[in-house]
């Protein structure tokens, strides 16, 4: 009788393990890039203003820049690219950028160096001259 109980418990445990097991393909979560909208806008601006010759190079430049900039540097880069694409630097935009810099205690020289370094890396990896 104990052998039968043991066998039933093993079968029950097997069913539980199979039922609760996960299929890796079904469990994988979709990874969403929080910078995707900014990347698309920046790539579009690079191409529209003839900084690069095609959209593939623009995407390459933007992806390399994104990979090599922290969140603060990326935010400032997008601020300045929006100003450049709009063609105006309003007082409201100036205040928004100043407020962001002050709230986040940003070292402007360090951010400039980070953006320059990311730009240089993008030029090398994407084989393009951004100047």
Secondary structure by P-SEA (a helix, b strand, c coil): caaaaaaaaaaaaaaaaaaaccccccccccccccaaaaaaaaaaaaaaacccccaaaaaaaaaaaaacccaaaaaaaaaaaaaaaaccccaaaaaaaaaaaaaaccaaaaaaaaaaaaaaaaaaaaccccc
